[in-house]
Amino acid sequence: MEPFCPLLLAGVSLPLARALKGNETTAAVSNWTSTTSGPPTPGAPQPLLAWLLLPLMLLVLLLLLAAYFFRFRKQRKAVVSANDKKMPNGILEEQEQQRVMLLSRSPSGPKKYFPIPVAHLEEEIRVRSADDCKRFREEFNSLPSGHIQGTFEQANKEENREKNRYPNILPNDHSRVILSQVDGTPCSDYINASYIDGYKEKNKFIAAQGPKQETVNDFWRMIWEQKSATIVMLTNLKERKEEKCSQYWPDQGCWTYGNIRVCVEDCVVLVDYTVRKFCIQSQLPDGCKAPRLVSQLHFTSWPDFGVPFTPIGMLKFLKKVKALNPIHAGPIVVHCSAGVGRTGTFIVIDAMMDMMHSEQKVDVFEFVSRIRNQRPQMVQTDMQYTFIYQALLEYYLYGDTELDVSSLEKHLQTLHSTAAHFDKIGLEEEFRKLTNVRIMKENMRTGNLPANMKKARVIQIIPYDFNRVILSMKRGQEYTDYINASFIDGYRQKDYFIATQGPLAHTVEDFWRMVWEWKCHTVVMLTEVQEREQDKCYQYWPTEGSVTHGEITIEIKSDTLSEAISIRDFLVTFNQPLAHQEEQTRMVRQFHFHGWPEIGIPAEGKGMIDLIAAVQKQQQQTGNHPITVHCSAGAGRTGTFIALSNILERVKAEGLLDVFQAVKSLRLQRPHMVQTLEQYEFCYKVVQDFIDIFSDYANFK
């Protein structure tokens, strides 16, 4: 293809165009203004005419170039507007989270992407991820937008425009959900929602925008008319202070939306998602009166920018959706804000997992292309597209490791038998897979600064930047915001634990500053001050009386020994004259577990079960602020305690456990959590002991 030339478009002759380029200008003017040898005739008009014409032509050239660049900027602006336009209700779903670079397509047409056998999935993802995910971007940018295949007449009607959250995210006429017509209300059959196929199931899903204030009644009417029993919500009500979705359910009790009465039956909050259960009933006099149960699964761990850090939470969430949705129910209603980005991502992961089971291959490109014919722009960014592959690889590599408590004993027998194709027992092989969790050294920049490395007890175990505990900076003292400590998620609550090393002599003040600033009321200590004549932890509390570290004074109030646990109560005082009196003191309880031997693991699990129960009781009484947990390095025993706390909490709440994923999740938050095979096996042993103690399942609750 010839490069664009504004001179040719303007009708300027090619010789003249060439004459105006670079060093050719002088020669061209000379040849054009004089056709005979020798000096020009005095008074002849040719040279004067040439000197008059030359500036005129240069002016024309400049005007043409200006017109060209104006046109180019206008075209580019139009592309940006389509992808990144600010709308009256905020910014188009997901596009503000990432500027997608549009790559030029091959002149021969879109490139064909073939299905990937699951055995090749890891290698294919590795290749696509090279050069900052260049091939993922190329593949994503080769997808059809979906706008060409359909019409949008109903969505663009004047009566319906206010019902659309974003004016350029609209349902196709051929696949839109059609509501029953309300008498006397024109266009009352319209809602911004589209039928979407699953892997093989037609109209398995309805992809919808997040309800607006004026469309909440229509949303519930759709749930009722479509006989949907499950709602999947993938946005928070507000993100970056912008409304993404109106709250379409009551916090408690009952509320009537149009002709549908909605009553809250139950609400369970977990770390990655919340499950709400509603009883809904039509109030129409001629309608069906039988109430129905509707489950809303609200995924709360999608960050304001980009995609989740790991797909583990999304895979657990998707499994819960599948488990709760009744077999003969209507379509699963999935929504985010616009109903295309996160919504499309969820639907594609579900479909490709089904395809993986059925055909042992995945075809993400073809499936996204297909559902974009049903609703344009499904899967909105290349980051979401890449996340789909990451989720599928996670599922392929590690599978479903979740167990019902009733099957634990049989599973342990399997783990302790030799695997057929490995010269290892199954437990060793399961633990070996945890070593695939890469230590992200590029995310340890703060801990690896020379000033901060001096604060590490073990230099291989330092916090990641994205979840390190940050202290207030001391005025004029650099690096004083750092401590070797990481926030760790609990079963129900994010950042529920602080995993840290045993304080060094020169980091004790930082330790107490952390306890004070993050309002910790509970400290769990899993090491002795000395073990095998080696210092494992500086004694950071007074044996009697009080001690002051920096601006914080710690006074011991009680010290009692109960079996293998010392329980110490401290009155912690912040010595800051400007602080309010009621804010200057706080009670902190330390649980010091003595049942961990110098080598190996505790002899039995009961001591750990008692410790976890005592800590949970303390938390309930003091407001569920972060629990500070430490051993020596803050990884092995610390990780084991946190893993068991989360696992046992889930066993009590759901009767389910997943030791592998619980530990894997911890290792993504802090290196080397649950450090040895022995500690990993101990997690299983404690769960089995817990089940034996509370063998009647009713006692779990």
TIVOTOR-235614 format. One record per residue (C-alpha): x, y, z. Coordinates in steps of 0.25 Angstrom, whole numbers, padded with zeros to 4 digits, always signed. Last residue first. Example, Ala and Ser with C-alpha at 12.3 -4.5 7.8 and 13.67 -1.06 7.14 Angstrom:
2
+0055-0004+0029 +0049-0018+0031 
This chain:
701
-0086-0100+0254 -0076-0112+0254 -0084-0118+0266 -0095-0122+0256 -0085-0131+0249 -0084-0140+0260 -0070-0145+0260 -0065-0132+0267 -0053-0138+0273 -0050-0147+0261 -0053-0136+0252 -0043-0127+0259 -0033-0138+0259 -0034-0140+0244 -0032-0125+0242 -0020-0126+0251 -0014-0137+0243 -0017-0131+0229 -0009-0118+0234 +0002-0127+0240 +0004-0132+0226 +0008-0118+0221 +0017-0116+0233 +0024-0129+0231 +0026-0126+0216 +0033-0113+0220 +0031-0098+0219 +0017-0095+0222 +0018-0081+0216 +0031-0080+0208 +0029-0066+0202 +0017-0058+0206 +0004-0055+0199 +0005-0065+0188 +0010-0075+0198 -0003-0073+0206 -0012-0076+0194 -0004-0089+0192 -0006-0093+0206 -0021-0091+0205 -0021-0097+0191 -0015-0110+0196 -0022-0111+0209 -0036-0110+0202 -0047-0113+0213 -0062-0114+0213 -0072-0116+0224 -0077-0102+0220 -0076-0093+0233 -0068-0102+0242 -0059-0107+0232 -0057-0093+0226 -0052-0088+0240 -0044-0101+0241 -0036-0098+0228 -0034-0083+0231 -0029-0085+0245 -0021-0097+0240 -0014-0088+0229 -0011-0077+0238 -0004-0087+0248 +0004-0094+0237 +0008-0081+0231 +0013-0076+0245 +0020-0089+0247 +0028-0088+0234 +0027-0073+0230 +0030-0063+0240 +0045-0064+0241 +0045-0067+0256 +0030-0070+0259 +0020-0059+0257 +0005-0056+0257 -0001-0042+0258 -0016-0043+0258 -0023-0032+0250 -0035-0025+0256 -0047-0034+0259 -0054-0026+0269 -0048-0029+0283 -0058-0039+0288 -0059-0047+0275 -0044-0047+0274 -0042-0053+0287 -0051-0064+0284 -0044-0067+0271 -0030-0067+0278 -0035-0077+0289 -0041-0086+0278 -0028-0086+0270 -0020-0089+0282 -0029-0101+0286 -0028-0107+0272 -0013-0105+0272 -0012-0112+0285 -0021-0123+0280 -0013-0126+0268 -0003-0136+0274 +0012-0138+0275 +0015-0123+0270 +0024-0122+0258 +0039-0125+0255 +0051-0120+0263 +0050-0110+0274 +0037-0115+0279 +0024-0107+0276 +0015-0108+0289 +0020-0095+0295 +0009-0086+0289 +0010-0072+0294 -0004-0065+0293 -0001-0050+0295 -0013-0041+0299 -0013-0026+0296 -0020-0016+0304 -0020-0002+0299 -0016+0012+0304 -0014+0026+0298 -0027+0027+0290 -0036+0029+0302 -0027+0041+0307 -0027+0048+0293 -0014+0048+0286 -0006+0061+0286 +0003+0057+0298 +0008+0045+0290 +0013+0033+0299 +0004+0022+0293 +0001+0012+0304 +0000-0003+0303 -0006-0010+0315 -0001-0024+0313 -0008-0038+0316 +0000-0051+0315 -0006-0064+0312 +0004-0076+0312 -0001-0088+0304 +0003-0102+0306 -0006-0106+0317 -0011-0092+0322 +0000-0083+0327 -0004-0070+0332 +0003-0056+0331 -0004-0044+0335 -0003-0028+0335 +0010-0026+0327 +0013-0012+0324 +0017-0008+0310 +0021+0007+0307 +0021+0012+0293 +0027+0025+0288 +0041+0019+0285 +0041+0005+0292 +0037+0006+0307 +0037-0005+0317 +0028-0008+0329 +0027-0016+0342 +0030-0031+0341 +0035-0040+0330 +0035-0029+0321 +0031-0031+0306 +0039-0031+0293 +0048-0043+0297 +0056-0044+0284 +0052-0056+0275 +0059-0068+0270 +0073-0067+0277 +0080-0080+0276 +0084-0089+0288 +0075-0101+0282 +0063-0091+0283 +0063-0078+0289 +0052-0068+0290 +0043-0079+0288 +0034-0080+0276 +0019-0079+0272 +0015-0066+0277 +0001-0061+0274 -0002-0046+0277 -0016-0041+0278 -0022-0027+0281 -0016-0021+0268 -0020-0007+0265 -0012-0006+0252 -0004+0006+0258 -0002+0000+0271 +0003-0014+0267 +0011-0008+0256 +0018+0002+0266 +0020-0009+0275 +0028-0017+0264 +0035-0005+0259 +0040-0002+0274 +0045-0017+0274 +0053-0016+0261 +0067-0013+0267 +0067-0025+0276 +0061-0034+0266 +0046-0037+0266 +0041-0051+0262 +0037-0050+0248 +0023-0045+0243 +0010-0050+0237 -0001-0040+0240 -0015-0047+0239 -0029-0042+0235 -0024-0035+0223 -0037-0039+0216 -0048-0045+0224 -0056-0057+0223 -0046-0069+0222 -0034-0060+0226 -0025-0052+0216 -0011-0049+0220 -0004-0035+0222 +0011-0037+0222 +0022-0033+0232 +0037-0030+0231 +0035-0015+0235 +0037-0003+0227 +0031+0012+0229 +0044+0016+0236 +0051+0015+0222 +0056+0030+0223 +0056+0037+0236 +0053+0052+0235 +0039+0051+0242 +0037+0036+0245 +0029+0030+0234 +0016+0023+0238 +0017+0008+0237 +0013+0000+0224 +0010-0015+0225 +0014-0022+0212 +0003-0026+0203 +0007-0021+0189 +0022-0019+0193 +0024-0034+0196 +0029-0037+0209 +0043-0043+0213 +0047-0057+0215 +0060-0060+0207 +0068-0051+0216 +0065-0058+0229 +0064-0049+0241 +0062-0037+0233 +0064-0023+0238 +0077-0021+0232 +0071-0024+0218 +0063-0011+0221 +0075-0001+0219 +0080-0009+0208 +0067-0009+0200 +0063-0023+0198 +0050-0021+0206 +0045-0010+0197 +0048-0017+0184 +0041-0030+0187 +0031-0030+0176 +0042-0033+0165 +0046-0045+0174 +0032-0052+0171 +0035-0065+0178 +0028-0075+0168 +0018-0084+0173 +0022-0097+0166 +0028-0101+0179 +0014-0104+0183 +0013-0115+0173 +0024-0123+0182 +0014-0123+0193 +0004-0131+0185 +0015-0140+0180 +0020-0142+0194 +0006-0146+0199 +0004-0156+0188 +0016-0164+0192 +0028-0163+0183 +0034-0171+0172 +0024-0165+0162 +0015-0172+0152 +0006-0181+0161 +0006-0171+0173 +0011-0178+0186 +0000-0178+0196 +0000-0168+0207 -0008-0158+0199 -0019-0169+0196 -0021-0172+0210 -0022-0157+0213 -0033-0156+0203 -0041-0168+0209 -0040-0161+0223 -0044-0147+0217 -0056-0152+0210 -0067-0149+0221 -0060-0135+0222 -0064-0132+0208 -0052-0129+0199 -0047-0118+0190 -0035-0121+0181 -0041-0118+0168 -0031-0117+0157 -0017-0113+0160 -0010-0111+0146 -0023-0111+0138 -0030-0101+0147 -0019-0092+0148 -0017-0092+0133 -0031-0089+0131 -0031-0077+0141 -0018-0072+0134 -0024-0073+0120 -0036-0065+0125 -0027-0055+0131 -0021-0052+0118 -0034-0048+0112 -0037-0039+0124 -0024-0033+0122 -0026-0031+0107 -0038-0023+0111 -0054-0024+0108 -0058-0038+0109 -0071-0037+0102 -0070-0025+0093 -0083-0027+0086 -0094-0036+0092 -0099-0048+0084 -0089-0047+0073 -0079-0045+0083 -0082-0058+0089 -0077-0065+0076 -0064-0057+0076 -0061-0060+0090 -0064-0075+0088 -0054-0075+0075 -0043-0068+0082 -0044-0076+0095 -0043-0090+0089 -0040-0100+0099 -0036-0115+0099 -0038-0128+0106 -0051-0129+0099 -0062-0131+0109 -0055-0127+0122 -0047-0115+0115 -0060-0111+0108 -0067-0109+0122 -0055-0101+0127 -0056-0093+0114 -0070-0090+0116 -0069-0085+0131 -0056-0077+0128 -0063-0071+0116 -0076-0067+0125 -0067-0060+0136 -0059-0052+0126 -0071-0048+0118 -0077-0042+0131 -0064-0036+0135 -0064-0028+0122 -0078-0028+0116 -0089-0025+0126 -0087-0010+0127 -0086-0010+0142 -0084-0025+0145 -0095-0034+0142 -0098-0049+0141 -0112-0055+0141 -0112-0070+0141 -0123-0074+0131 -0135-0082+0136 -0135-0093+0147 -0136-0107+0144 -0122-0112+0149 -0123-0102+0161 -0111-0092+0162 -0104-0094+0176 -0093-0103+0172 -0090-0096+0159 -0089-0083+0166 -0080-0089+0177 -0070-0094+0166 -0070-0081+0160 -0066-0074+0173 -0055-0084+0176 -0050-0082+0162 -0050-0067+0164 -0043-0067+0177 -0032-0076+0171 -0030-0067+0158 -0019-0059+0165 -0016-0044+0165 -0030-0041+0161 -0032-0033+0148 -0029-0018+0144 -0032-0006+0153 -0043-0005+0163 -0039-0020+0168 -0049-0031+0166 -0049-0037+0180 -0064-0035+0183 -0071-0046+0175 -0086-0045+0179 -0093-0058+0178 -0108-0055+0178 -0117-0067+0181 -0132-0067+0178 -0142-0075+0185 -0156-0075+0179 -0170-0071+0185 -0183-0077+0179 -0193-0067+0175 -0192-0068+0160 -0199-0056+0154 -0213-0051+0152 -0213-0041+0164 -0198-0037+0161 -0190-0037+0174 -0180-0047+0169 -0171-0053+0180 -0156-0054+0183 -0149-0060+0195 -0135-0056+0195 -0121-0062+0198 -0109-0054+0199 -0095-0060+0197 -0083-0051+0198 -0070-0053+0191 -0055-0053+0192 -0052-0053+0208 -0066-0059+0211 -0079-0052+0215 -0091-0060+0217 -0105-0054+0216 -0118-0061+0218 -0133-0059+0215 -0135-0045+0210 -0149-0043+0205 -0152-0037+0191 -0166-0034+0186 -0168-0033+0171 -0178-0024+0165 -0170-0011+0164 -0159-0014+0174 -0165-0018+0187 -0155-0018+0199 -0154-0028+0210 -0145-0030+0223 -0130-0027+0222 -0120-0020+0214 -0131-0019+0203 -0127-0022+0188 -0125-0014+0176 -0113-0006+0180 -0110+0002+0168 -0098-0002+0160 -0084+0004+0156 -0086+0018+0164 -0073+0025+0164 -0064+0028+0176 -0053+0020+0170 -0062+0007+0170 -0076+0008+0175 -0087-0003+0176 -0076-0014+0175 -0075-0021+0162 -0076-0036+0158 -0090-0040+0162 -0095-0054+0158 -0110-0055+0160 -0116-0069+0162 -0130-0075+0161 -0135-0069+0148 -0149-0072+0145 -0148-0063+0132 -0161-0056+0136 -0157-0054+0151 -0142-0050+0149 -0147-0040+0137 -0157-0034+0146 -0146-0032+0157 -0137-0025+0146 -0149-0017+0141 -0152-0011+0156 -0137-0008+0157 -0137+0000+0144 -0139+0014+0149 -0128+0014+0159 -0119+0007+0149 -0117-0008+0149 -0103-0013+0146 -0103-0017+0131 -0107-0031+0127 -0102-0044+0122 -0113-0054+0122 -0107-0068+0123 -0109-0082+0118 -0116-0077+0106 -0113-0090+0098 -0105-0100+0106 -0093-0105+0098 -0081-0097+0104 -0091-0086+0109 -0099-0077+0101 -0102-0063+0104 -0116-0056+0104 -0115-0041+0105 -0118-0030+0115 -0121-0015+0115 -0136-0016+0117 -0147-0014+0108 -0162-0019+0109 -0167-0006+0115 -0165+0001+0101 -0178+0008+0102 -0185+0008+0116 -0200+0007+0115 -0200-0008+0119 -0187-0013+0123 -0181-0022+0112 -0174-0035+0116 -0159-0034+0116 -0151-0037+0104 -0136-0041+0107 -0128-0037+0095 -0122-0047+0085 -0127-0042+0071 -0128-0027+0075 -0114-0027+0079 -0112-0021+0093 -0105-0008+0096 -0092-0003+0101 -0090+0010+0094 -0099+0019+0102 -0094+0014+0115 -0104+0011+0127 -0115+0009+0117 -0129+0011+0122 -0129+0026+0119 -0128+0022+0104 -0140+0014+0104 -0151+0023+0101 -0143+0030+0091 -0141+0017+0083 -0126+0013+0082 -0128+0000+0090 -0139-0005+0081 -0132-0002+0068 -0119-0008+0072 -0116-0016+0059 -0106-0028+0058 -0094-0034+0052 -0085-0022+0051 -0084-0018+0065 -0078-0031+0070 -0064-0026+0072 -0058-0037+0064 -0045-0042+0071 -0032-0039+0065 -0029-0029+0076 -0029-0040+0086 -0020-0049+0078 -0010-0038+0076 -0011-0034+0091 -0008-0048+0095 +0003-0049+0086 +0010-0037+0092 +0008-0042+0106 +0020-0033+0111 +0030-0038+0101 +0026-0053+0104 +0013-0056+0110 +0007-0063+0097 +0019-0073+0097 +0017-0076+0112 +0002-0078+0110 +0004-0087+0099 +0014-0095+0107 +0004-0097+0119 -0007-0100+0110 +0000-0111+0102 -0006-0123+0109 -0020-0116+0110 -0020-0117+0094 -0021-0102+0089 -0032-0099+0079 -0027-0091+0067 -0025-0076+0065 -0028-0071+0051 -0022-0057+0047 -0031-0047+0043 -0030-0042+0028 -0019-0043+0017 -0015-0028+0021 -0010-0033+0034 -0016-0025+0046 -0009-0013+0052 -0009-0014+0067 -0018-0005+0076 -0012-0002+0089 -0021-0004+0100 -0021+0007+0111 -0025+0000+0123 -0034+0002+0135 -0041+0014+0129 -0047+0004+0119 -0052-0005+0130 -0067-0001+0128 -0068+0012+0121 -0065+0024+0130 -0075+0030+0139 -0090+0032+0139 -0090+0043+0128 -0080+0036+0120 -0065+0038+0118 -0060+0031+0105 -0049+0020+0106 -0051+0011+0095 -0060+0017+0085 -0055+0031+0089 -0041+0026+0087 -0044+0022+0073 -0051+0035+0069 -0039+0043+0075 -0030+0035+0066 -0039+0038+0054 -0039+0053+0058 -0024+0053+0060 -0022+0048+0046 -0032+0058+0040 -0025+0069+0047 -0011+0064+0043 -0016+0063+0028 -0022+0077+0029 -0009+0083+0034 -0001+0076+0024 -0010+0082+0013 -0009+0096+0019 +0007+0094+0020 +0007+0090+0005 -0002+0101+0001 +0008+0111+0008 +0020+0104+0001 +0013+0106-0012 +0011+0121-0009 +0025+0123-0004 +0030+0117-0018 +0020+0124-0027 +0026+0138-0024 +0040+0134-0025 +0037+0127-0038 +0029+0139-0044 +0041+0148-0040 +0050+0139-0047 +0041+0138-0060 +0038+0153-0061 +0049+0157-0070 +0054+0171-0066 +0069+0167-0069 +0069+0155-0078 +0073+0143-0070 +0088+0139-0070 +0093+0128-0079 +0087+0115-0083 +0072+0114-0087 +0060+0108-0080 +0061+0116-0067 +0050+0116-0056 +0047+0101-0056 +0061+0096-0056 +0066+0106-0045 +0053+0102-0036 +0056+0088-0038 +0071+0089-0034 +0068+0097-0022 +0057+0088-0017 +0064+0074-0019 +0071+0075-0005 +0059+0072+0003 +0046+0069-0005 +0039+0080-0012 +0043+0075-0026 +0037+0062-0023 +0024+0068-0021 +0026+0076-0034 +0029+0064-0042 +0017+0057-0036 +0007+0068-0040 -0001+0074-0029 -0015+0069-0030 -0019+0071-0015 -0019+0056-0012 -0005+0055-0018 +0000+0066-0009 -0006+0059+0003 +0002+0047+0001 -0002+0034+0009 +0008+0023+0008 +0006+0014-0004 +0000+0000+0000 
